[in-house]
C-alpha cells in the first residue's frame, strides 16, 4: 500500500471520527439542552397567555355586573325600547369596554 493511500485512508478515518463525534455531542448534549430551553419558554409563554386571558375575563365580568345591575338595561329587555339603543348602544361604548360585541339576554337566555 502506497503512502498516498495510507494518508488518504487515515484522513478518511479521522474525518469519519470527527463527524461522528460532532454528531454524537450534538445529539447527546446540545439538543437536549435546547429542547429543555424551548420547553421552558413555551411554558412561560403559556402562563403569560393564561394570565392575560384571566385578566380579560375579570375585566369583562366587572362590565357584565355593571350592565346587569342597570335598570335601563332591564327596561330594555322588557320593552325593547329603541330609544335605549340609540342613546346607549353606540360605537364608543364598545371601544370603551374593549369589546366587539354586546349580547343582551333575557331570563330564558334568549338573545334580545
Secondary structure by P-SEA (a helix, b strand, c coil): ccaaaaaaaaaaaaaaaaaaaaaaaaacccaaaaaaaaaaaaaaaaaaaaaaaaaaaaaaaaaaaaaaacaaaaaaaacccaaaaaacccaaaaaaacccbbbbbccccccc
